[in-house]
Amino acid sequence: MTRKGKIAEIISNALYNDNPELYLVGYIDFSTTRETTLEKFLELSENFETVPASRIVYIKKENDVLYSRVTSNKDP
C-alpha cells in the first residue's frame, strides 16, 4: 500500500519550502522504472491524474532517499 500521506508531505515540502529541482521521482511506466525531476513528474502526471501516486517507487533529494516503496517477494 502506498503511503500517500508521506508522498504528499515530501512533495509539499519540496514545492513550498525547498528547491524542487533537487528532487528526483522514480515511477513505474509500464514495466520500466523511469526517473525524472519532481517538477517534470507533476507535469507528466498532470498532478496525479495520469500517473497515480501508487506508481511512485521512490523520491530522492540529491543522494538521500526520502521515500521508497517496499515490495514484498512472497514465495508461492
N, C-alpha and C positions, 0 to 999 in steps of 0.2 A: 504494500500500500504506500502510495506517495504521501510524503509529509508536506502537504500543500502550505501549511502554516509556516513551516521553516523556509520553504522556497519563497513565499510571499514576503517574509521578513527580510531575507537576503536581498531580493530584488528591490524592495522599498528602500532599504538602507543604501544600496548602490546608486539608485536614481536620485535620492534626495539628500544624502549625507556624504557621498563619496564620488569618486570618478568612475562612472560606469564603463569606461573604456578599459579599465583594469580587469574586468570580469570576463571570464570565458564560460560558455554553456555547452555542455556535451549533451546531445539529444539523439534519439533513435529516429532515423529516416529510413523507412522500410527495414532492411536487415543490417544497415550500416549505422555506426555511431559517428555523427558529424560534430565538429566543434566550431563555434563562432562566438563573436563578441556578444555581450548581453544586449546591447542596443540593436544589433543586427538580428538577433534571435527574436526580440519583441516585434521587430518589423516583419520578419518572415512569418512568425506565428500569428500575426495580426492580433496581438495581445491574447494569446492562447486560444484563438478561435480555430486555427487550422492545425496547430501543433499543441496539444494539451500538456499541462504540467506533468501528467503521468508518464510522458515520454522523455522527460529530463533525466539524464543518467548522472550528471554531476554539474556542479558550479564551482569554478575556481577563481580566486583572486590572486593574480601573479602566480606564485608557486604553491599557494595554500589551497587545499580542497575544503570548501565551506559546506558543501552538501554532496553526498554520494548515496545513490540508491543502492541498497544491498539486495542482491538477487540470491535466492536460495537454489542450490542444485540438489534436489532431492532424488535419491535413487528410487526407481520404481519398485 
